[in-house]
Amino acid sequence: MSPKKAEQCVMDLIDLFHKYTNPDDTIDKDGLLEMLKEYFPHFLKACYTLGKDYLSGVFEDNDRNKDKKIQFSEFLSVLGSIATDYHNHSHGAKLCSGDDE
């Protein structure tokens, strides 16, 4: 039986995380920024257009335990904030507006 679409999406997120992880199964700052530039160029361009430097604080804001590494749960927080922004965009908000409504 093949996975359902939602299950495949989760497995794809895990694969994306592993593409950028170090041997300790974490992502460093350079890896996170590289991943965002490669996989979210339209989002980053929208941020830049609005005068927002999304990349400047994304690592520090999501490294909750301040160990200078992004664990999988922290990675999901990064993607969750981007997904929330895209959801708001689907309802008419500007992309990268940061509205949590």
Short mmCIF file of the C-alpha atoms (twelve columns), coordinates in Angstrom:
data_MODEL
# 
_entry.id   MODEL 
# 
loop_
_atom_site.group_PDB 
_atom_site.id 
_atom_site.type_symbol 
_atom_site.label_atom_id 
_atom_site.label_alt_id 
_atom_site.label_comp_id 
_atom_site.label_asym_id 
_atom_site.label_seq_id 
_atom_site.Cartn_x 
_atom_site.Cartn_y 
_atom_site.Cartn_z 
_atom_site.pdbx_PDB_model_num 
ATOM 1   C CA . MET A 1   0.000  0.000  0.000  1 
ATOM 2   C CA . SER A 2   1.412  3.374  -0.951 1 
ATOM 3   C CA . PRO A 3   1.361  6.220  1.556  1 
ATOM 4   C CA . LYS A 4   -1.441 8.743  1.520  1 
ATOM 5   C CA . LYS A 5   -0.593 12.253 0.311  1 
ATOM 6   C CA . ALA A 6   -0.274 13.661 3.860  1 
ATOM 7   C CA . GLU A 7   1.966  10.776 4.920  1 
ATOM 8   C CA . GLN A 8   4.172  11.357 1.872  1 
ATOM 9   C CA . CYS A 9   4.389  15.059 2.729  1 
ATOM 10  C CA . VAL A 10  5.679  14.180 6.208  1 
ATOM 11  C CA . MET A 11  8.228  11.742 4.770  1 
ATOM 12  C CA . ASP A 12  9.323  14.431 2.285  1 
ATOM 13  C CA . LEU A 13  9.877  16.886 5.171  1 
ATOM 14  C CA . ILE A 14  12.039 14.293 6.918  1 
ATOM 15  C CA . ASP A 15  14.031 13.782 3.711  1 
ATOM 16  C CA . LEU A 16  14.455 17.556 3.360  1 
ATOM 17  C CA . PHE A 17  15.711 17.787 6.941  1 
ATOM 18  C CA . HIS A 18  18.170 14.930 6.393  1 
ATOM 19  C CA . LYS A 19  19.495 16.535 3.202  1 
ATOM 20  C CA . TYR A 20  20.995 19.314 5.353  1 
ATOM 21  C CA . THR A 21  21.820 17.556 8.624  1 
ATOM 22  C CA . ASN A 22  25.202 16.990 10.161 1 
ATOM 23  C CA . PRO A 23  26.191 13.550 11.532 1 
ATOM 24  C CA . ASP A 24  24.510 14.453 14.856 1 
ATOM 25  C CA . ASP A 25  21.122 14.786 13.037 1 
ATOM 26  C CA . THR A 26  20.983 18.577 13.436 1 
ATOM 27  C CA . ILE A 27  21.276 21.464 10.996 1 
ATOM 28  C CA . ASP A 28  23.766 24.268 11.534 1 
ATOM 29  C CA . LYS A 29  23.089 27.890 10.611 1 
ATOM 30  C CA . ASP A 30  24.719 27.670 7.184  1 
ATOM 31  C CA . GLY A 31  22.714 24.551 6.335  1 
ATOM 32  C CA . LEU A 32  19.426 26.117 7.383  1 
ATOM 33  C CA . LEU A 33  20.058 29.281 5.388  1 
ATOM 34  C CA . GLU A 34  21.100 27.238 2.340  1 
ATOM 35  C CA . MET A 35  17.933 25.131 2.588  1 
ATOM 36  C CA . LEU A 36  15.710 28.222 2.845  1 
ATOM 37  C CA . LYS A 37  17.392 29.870 -0.138 1 
ATOM 38  C CA . GLU A 38  17.085 26.706 -2.232 1 
ATOM 39  C CA . TYR A 39  13.531 25.697 -1.317 1 
ATOM 40  C CA . PHE A 40  11.787 28.995 -0.490 1 
ATOM 41  C CA . PRO A 41  13.070 31.578 -2.991 1 
ATOM 42  C CA . HIS A 42  9.620  33.096 -3.673 1 
ATOM 43  C CA . PHE A 43  8.961  33.538 0.039  1 
ATOM 44  C CA . LEU A 44  12.369 35.145 0.595  1 
ATOM 45  C CA . LYS A 45  11.889 37.429 -2.424 1 
ATOM 46  C CA . ALA A 46  8.516  38.538 -1.029 1 
ATOM 47  C CA . CYS A 47  10.182 39.295 2.321  1 
ATOM 48  C CA . TYR A 48  12.922 41.275 0.608  1 
ATOM 49  C CA . THR A 49  10.320 43.232 -1.389 1 
ATOM 50  C CA . LEU A 50  8.616  44.198 1.882  1 
ATOM 51  C CA . GLY A 51  11.954 45.274 3.351  1 
ATOM 52  C CA . LYS A 52  12.193 42.283 5.694  1 
ATOM 53  C CA . ASP A 53  15.424 40.343 6.131  1 
ATOM 54  C CA . TYR A 54  13.827 37.016 7.069  1 
ATOM 55  C CA . LEU A 55  17.145 35.179 7.041  1 
ATOM 56  C CA . SER A 56  18.848 37.482 9.550  1 
ATOM 57  C CA . GLY A 57  17.110 36.080 12.623 1 
ATOM 58  C CA . VAL A 58  15.472 32.826 11.581 1 
ATOM 59  C CA . PHE A 59  18.193 30.615 13.055 1 
ATOM 60  C CA . GLU A 60  18.451 32.372 16.400 1 
ATOM 61  C CA . ASP A 61  14.667 32.711 16.690 1 
ATOM 62  C CA . ASN A 62  14.134 28.970 16.222 1 
ATOM 63  C CA . ASP A 63  17.134 27.569 18.106 1 
ATOM 64  C CA . ARG A 64  15.046 27.285 21.272 1 
ATOM 65  C CA . ASN A 65  17.688 25.647 23.457 1 
ATOM 66  C CA . LYS A 66  20.435 27.967 22.110 1 
ATOM 67  C CA . ASP A 67  22.817 25.108 21.277 1 
ATOM 68  C CA . LYS A 68  23.607 26.606 17.848 1 
ATOM 69  C CA . LYS A 69  21.938 23.620 16.167 1 
ATOM 70  C CA . ILE A 70  18.477 23.086 14.736 1 
ATOM 71  C CA . GLN A 71  16.862 19.827 15.820 1 
ATOM 72  C CA . PHE A 72  13.980 18.332 13.848 1 
ATOM 73  C CA . SER A 73  11.292 19.898 16.068 1 
ATOM 74  C CA . GLU A 74  12.942 23.313 15.640 1 
ATOM 75  C CA . PHE A 75  13.108 22.714 11.890 1 
ATOM 76  C CA . LEU A 76  9.369  22.061 11.920 1 
ATOM 77  C CA . SER A 77  8.863  25.387 13.717 1 
ATOM 78  C CA . VAL A 78  10.701 27.181 10.910 1 
ATOM 79  C CA . LEU A 79  8.564  25.461 8.297  1 
ATOM 80  C CA . GLY A 80  5.432  26.017 10.389 1 
ATOM 81  C CA . SER A 81  5.940  29.766 10.403 1 
ATOM 82  C CA . ILE A 82  6.459  29.770 6.628  1 
ATOM 83  C CA . ALA A 83  3.421  27.518 6.115  1 
ATOM 84  C CA . THR A 84  1.318  29.827 8.297  1 
ATOM 85  C CA . ASP A 85  2.403  32.764 6.188  1 
ATOM 86  C CA . TYR A 86  1.475  30.890 2.990  1 
ATOM 87  C CA . HIS A 87  -1.892 30.005 4.539  1 
ATOM 88  C CA . ASN A 88  -2.542 33.663 5.335  1 
ATOM 89  C CA . HIS A 89  -1.458 34.505 1.790  1 
ATOM 90  C CA . SER A 90  -4.127 32.107 0.482  1 
ATOM 91  C CA . HIS A 91  -6.648 34.326 2.274  1 
ATOM 92  C CA . GLY A 92  -5.353 37.566 0.767  1 
ATOM 93  C CA . ALA A 93  -2.481 38.617 3.032  1 
ATOM 94  C CA . LYS A 94  0.789  39.638 1.455  1 
ATOM 95  C CA . LEU A 95  3.392  36.891 1.461  1 
ATOM 96  C CA . CYS A 96  5.862  37.395 4.310  1 
ATOM 97  C CA . SER A 97  3.508  39.777 6.061  1 
ATOM 98  C CA . GLY A 98  3.867  37.850 9.322  1 
ATOM 99  C CA . ASP A 99  0.178  38.084 10.203 1 
ATOM 100 C CA . ASP A 100 -0.892 35.200 12.447 1 
ATOM 101 C CA . GLU A 101 -4.620 35.630 11.934 1 
# 
